[in-house]
Amino acid sequence: MLFDGLFSPAAIGANWTEAASNRIPYLGEGLFPARKQAGLDLKWIKGSKGIPVSLMPSAFDAKATFRDRIGVSKVETEMPFFREGFKIKERDRQDILRAQSANDPYVNAAINRVFDDANELIEGAMVVGERERMQLLFPVNGNVGITIQANGVDYTYDYDPQVNGVRQWKSRNYFELEGTAKWDAPTTADPFNDIQTAKDAIAANTGSDLRIMIMNKATFKLLRTNKTIKDRYLSKSGAAFGYLTDSEIIAILKDTVDLDGIVLYDKQFRNESKVAAKFVPDGYVALIPAGTLGETCYGTTPEEADLMGKGVAPVQIVNEGIAITQETTINPVNVNTFASEIVLPSYERMDEVAVLKVC
């Protein structure tokens, strides 16, 4: 009983809560705060100037419906399901029990390894939500949607379906630079003009003022040698210089195109093939208004719906919707711990976001 209580879902949840108090949140957690809802269906309301929008799932049965009404679209779809686990094997249990009974000074290290495995599962679940949010915020080639492929399952959600052959968001909110206008052409590119053009277009279409710019450091690095930025800095400061610092570039950008902040987001994750990948792709810039952009919606997992509180298996919910479940097998005697979630972001303010492909 002592061992079972030590590594129970409740203990794992408490350990994660303590660890999470010191973690740096993902950028998307603030822009798309978590919200719990019952069941599998994601429902949200989006103002879109009379153009209905439908999320289109693939690889499993789902219903997507919309109400065609001027100014408002109600979108319904089924959210994707994720689950993964780890084992505490017979040898692991015996090692920990032996260390406990002998007051072994290394028992804490053995116990921490188990909690680290559990925390890694939960962090993996958190990565899923951030991947989804960043795919929406930085749509590759302007196609707003979510695609995750693993274990023979393909989750594909299209947030900007074609209307009469045209993707409406892409046609108004996505700006792809060409030729000498690209930011990797330092003597001819004009980032000030590119940013201001996007800001003006969104203001004209929605009335929203874009206040924050987001990119990764590889994209930001292109600005260090840009002639337009150097000339602007010289005219403002009157000082000769050989190299602009990051803080100087940020200051001149904020002042010239009227921004409140510039966020350089370089966090990475490992995908299903264990290959490191960036949440924010190189060569893309997002301009967003102040405030949140949508919500990270967590559905009710089968574990929470059918097992929690029924004495079948212990279940603990962390971070609004991640279910930690535990089972004990008889032969061999293993303790299996699973993390599962049903998660998909809503994106109510997508019309107020501009994305630039700058190189």
C-alpha positions in Angstrom: 0.0 0.0 0.0 2.9 2.3 0.8 4.3 1.8 -2.7 0.9 2.2 -4.4 0.2 5.5 -2.5 3.7 6.7 -3.3 3.2 6.5 -7.1 -0.5 6.9 -7.3 -2.1 9.2 -9.9 -2.9 11.6 -7.0 0.8 11.6 -5.9 1.9 12.1 -9.5 -0.5 14.9 -10.0 0.7 16.6 -6.8 4.3 16.2 -7.9 3.6 17.7 -11.3 1.7 20.6 -9.7 4.8 21.4 -7.6 7.2 21.0 -10.5 4.9 23.1 -12.8 5.1 26.0 -10.3 8.7 26.5 -11.4 8.3 25.8 -15.2 8.3 28.5 -17.8 4.9 28.3 -19.5 4.7 27.8 -23.2 3.8 31.0 -25.2 0.6 29.5 -26.4 -0.7 28.9 -22.9 -1.2 32.6 -22.4 -2.6 33.3 -25.9 -4.9 30.3 -25.8 -5.8 29.7 -22.1 -7.1 26.2 -21.1 -10.8 25.5 -20.8 -12.4 22.3 -19.9 -15.6 21.0 -21.4 -17.6 17.8 -21.4 -17.4 15.3 -24.2 -15.5 15.2 -27.5 -17.1 18.1 -29.4 -15.4 21.4 -29.8 -17.8 24.3 -30.2 -16.9 27.9 -30.6 -18.2 31.1 -32.1 -16.2 33.1 -34.6 -16.9 36.5 -36.0 -16.1 36.3 -39.7 -18.0 38.9 -41.7 -20.6 36.5 -42.9 -18.3 33.8 -44.1 -18.9 30.4 -42.4 -15.9 28.4 -41.4 -15.7 24.6 -40.9 -13.0 22.5 -39.3 -12.6 19.3 -41.3 -11.3 16.3 -39.5 -9.8 13.3 -41.3 -8.9 9.7 -40.5 -11.9 9.1 -38.1 -15.6 9.7 -38.1 -16.6 13.2 -37.3 -19.4 15.7 -37.9 -18.7 19.3 -38.9 -21.6 21.7 -39.1 -22.0 25.4 -39.3 -24.8 27.9 -39.1 -24.6 30.3 -42.0 -25.5 33.6 -40.4 -24.1 37.1 -41.1 -21.3 37.9 -38.8 -21.3 34.7 -36.7 -20.3 31.1 -37.4 -20.9 28.2 -35.0 -18.3 25.5 -35.6 -18.6 22.0 -34.3 -16.1 19.1 -34.7 -14.7 16.2 -32.8 -11.4 16.7 -31.0 -8.4 14.4 -31.4 -7.5 11.9 -28.7 -3.9 11.2 -27.4 -2.7 8.5 -25.0 0.7 7.2 -23.9 2.1 5.4 -20.9 5.1 3.9 -19.1 5.7 0.8 -16.9 7.0 0.4 -13.4 8.4 -3.1 -13.8 8.8 -5.8 -11.2 12.6 -5.1 -10.9 11.9 -1.4 -10.5 9.4 -2.1 -7.6 11.8 -4.5 -5.9 14.7 -2.0 -6.1 12.7 0.8 -4.6 11.1 -1.5 -1.8 14.6 -2.8 -0.9 16.1 0.7 -0.8 13.2 1.9 1.4 13.5 -1.0 3.9 17.2 -0.5 4.2 17.0 3.3 4.5 19.2 3.4 1.4 20.5 7.0 0.9 19.8 6.6 -2.8 16.1 5.7 -2.4 15.1 9.3 -3.3 17.0 9.1 -6.6 15.1 5.9 -7.5 11.8 7.5 -6.5 12.5 10.7 -8.5 13.2 8.6 -11.6 9.7 7.3 -11.5 8.2 10.8 -11.0 10.5 12.1 -13.8 8.9 9.4 -16.1 5.4 10.5 -15.1 6.3 14.2 -15.5 7.7 13.5 -19.0 4.4 11.9 -20.0 2.5 15.0 -18.8 5.0 17.4 -20.5 4.5 15.4 -23.6 0.7 16.0 -23.4 1.5 19.7 -22.9 3.6 19.7 -26.1 0.6 18.4 -28.1 -1.4 21.5 -27.1 1.5 23.9 -28.0 2.1 22.2 -31.3 -1.5 22.7 -32.2 -1.6 26.3 -31.1 1.6 27.2 -32.9 0.5 25.5 -36.1 -2.5 27.8 -36.0 -0.5 30.9 -35.3 2.2 30.1 -37.9 0.5 28.4 -40.7 3.0 27.0 -43.2 2.3 28.5 -46.6 -0.7 30.3 -45.2 -2.9 27.2 -44.7 -4.4 27.6 -41.2 -4.9 24.2 -39.7 -3.6 21.4 -37.5 -2.0 18.2 -38.8 -0.5 15.6 -36.5 0.4 12.1 -37.8 1.6 9.3 -35.6 1.0 5.6 -35.1 -1.0 5.3 -38.2 -3.4 8.0 -37.2 -3.8 11.3 -39.2 -5.4 14.2 -37.4 -6.1 17.0 -39.9 -8.2 20.1 -39.1 -8.7 22.9 -41.6 -9.5 26.2 -40.0 -9.7 28.1 -43.3 -11.6 26.0 -45.8 -12.1 27.2 -49.4 -15.1 29.3 -50.3 -15.7 29.4 -54.0 -12.1 28.2 -54.5 -10.6 30.8 -52.2 -9.2 30.5 -48.7 -10.6 33.6 -47.1 -8.1 34.0 -44.2 -5.1 33.3 -46.4 -6.3 35.9 -49.0 -6.6 38.7 -46.4 -4.2 37.9 -43.5 -1.2 36.1 -45.1 1.6 38.1 -46.7 4.3 36.2 -48.6 7.3 38.3 -49.6 9.0 37.7 -53.0 12.3 38.3 -54.6 14.3 41.2 -53.3 11.7 42.1 -50.8 12.6 39.0 -48.7 14.3 39.7 -45.4 17.4 37.7 -46.5 18.1 40.4 -49.0 19.6 43.0 -46.6 20.1 45.9 -49.0 16.6 45.8 -50.6 14.2 44.4 -48.0 12.1 46.9 -46.1 10.8 45.2 -42.9 9.2 48.5 -41.7 7.0 48.6 -44.8 6.1 44.9 -44.6 5.0 45.1 -41.0 3.1 48.4 -41.5 1.3 47.0 -44.6 0.1 44.0 -42.7 -1.0 46.1 -39.7 -2.9 48.5 -42.0 -4.6 45.6 -43.8 -5.9 44.0 -40.6 -7.0 47.4 -39.2 -9.0 48.0 -42.4 -10.7 44.6 -42.4 -11.4 44.2 -38.7 -10.5 47.4 -36.9 -8.0 45.6 -34.8 -4.7 47.1 -33.9 -1.8 44.6 -34.0 0.5 45.3 -31.1 2.8 42.3 -30.7 5.2 40.6 -33.1 6.4 37.0 -32.7 9.2 35.2 -34.5 12.1 32.9 -33.7 15.7 34.1 -33.3 16.8 32.7 -36.7 14.3 35.0 -38.4 15.1 37.9 -36.1 18.8 37.5 -37.0 18.0 38.6 -40.6 17.2 42.1 -39.3 20.7 42.6 -37.9 22.2 43.4 -41.3 19.2 45.1 -42.9 20.1 48.4 -44.4 16.7 50.0 -43.8 16.9 49.3 -40.1 20.5 50.5 -39.9 19.6 53.7 -41.7 16.6 54.3 -39.5 18.7 53.8 -36.3 21.3 56.2 -37.6 18.8 58.9 -38.3 17.2 58.5 -34.9 20.4 58.3 -32.8 22.9 60.2 -35.0 25.5 57.8 -33.7 28.0 55.8 -35.8 28.0 52.1 -35.2 29.3 48.9 -36.6 26.8 46.4 -35.2 23.2 46.7 -33.9 22.4 44.8 -30.7 19.1 42.9 -30.4 17.7 45.5 -27.9 18.5 48.3 -30.4 16.7 46.5 -33.2 13.7 45.8 -31.0 13.6 49.4 -29.9 13.7 50.9 -33.4 11.0 48.4 -34.6 8.7 49.2 -31.8 9.1 52.9 -32.3 8.8 52.9 -36.1 5.8 50.6 -36.6 4.1 51.2 -33.2 4.4 47.9 -31.4 4.1 47.2 -27.7 6.4 44.1 -27.8 8.5 41.8 -29.9 8.6 38.1 -28.7 11.5 35.8 -29.8 10.2 32.3 -29.2 12.8 29.6 -29.7 11.4 26.6 -27.7 11.7 23.2 -29.3 10.1 19.8 -29.0 10.8 16.3 -30.3 8.3 15.0 -32.8 7.0 11.4 -33.1 10.3 10.4 -34.8 12.3 11.9 -31.9 13.6 14.6 -34.1 14.0 18.1 -32.6 11.7 20.7 -34.2 10.8 24.3 -33.6 7.4 25.4 -32.5 7.9 28.6 -34.6 9.2 27.8 -38.1 12.1 29.8 -39.6 11.1 32.7 -41.9 7.6 33.4 -40.4 6.4 36.4 -38.4 3.1 36.7 -36.6 1.5 40.0 -35.7 -1.3 39.7 -33.1 -3.5 42.1 -31.1 -3.3 42.4 -27.3 -5.2 39.8 -25.3 -6.0 36.2 -25.9 -6.6 34.7 -29.3 -8.7 31.7 -28.5 -8.9 28.8 -26.0 -7.2 25.5 -25.6 -10.2 23.2 -25.2 -9.9 20.0 -23.3 -12.5 17.3 -23.7 -13.5 14.5 -21.3 -11.2 11.5 -21.8 -12.6 7.9 -21.6 -10.6 7.5 -18.4 -12.2 10.5 -16.7 -15.7 9.7 -18.0 -15.7 5.9 -17.3 -13.1 5.2 -14.6 -12.7 8.2 -12.4 -14.5 7.8 -9.0 -15.9 4.4 -9.8 -13.3 2.2 -8.1 -12.1 0.6 -11.3 -8.8 2.4 -11.6 -7.3 5.6 -9.9 -7.5 8.7 -12.1 -6.1 12.2 -11.5 -6.7 15.2 -13.7 -3.9 17.8 -14.2 -3.8 21.0 -16.2 -7.6 21.1 -16.7 -7.9 18.0 -18.9 -4.8 15.6 -18.8 -5.9 12.4 -17.2 -3.3 10.3 -15.3 -4.5 6.7 -14.9 -2.9 3.7 -13.3 -3.4 0.0 -13.6 -1.7 -3.0 -12.1 -1.2 -6.2 -14.2 -1.0 -9.6 -12.5 1.4 -11.5 -14.7 4.0 -10.0 -14.8 3.2 -7.7 -11.9 3.7 -4.3 -13.4 2.2 -0.9 -12.6 1.3 0.9 -15.9 0.7 4.7 -15.8 -1.0 6.5 -18.7 -1.4 10.1 -19.6 -4.3 10.9 -22.0 -6.0 14.0 -23.3 -8.5 15.3 -25.8 -7.3 18.7 -26.9 -7.9 21.2 -29.7 -7.6 25.0 -29.7 -10.4 27.3 -30.7 -9.3 30.4 -32.7 -12.0 33.0 -32.3 -9.7 36.0 -33.2 -8.0 34.4 -36.2 -9.2 37.3 -38.5 -7.3 39.7 -36.3 -3.9 38.0 -36.8 -1.5 38.6 -39.7 1.3 36.3 -40.7 4.2 37.2 -42.9 6.4 34.7 -44.7 9.6 36.8 -45.0 12.0 34.4 -46.6 
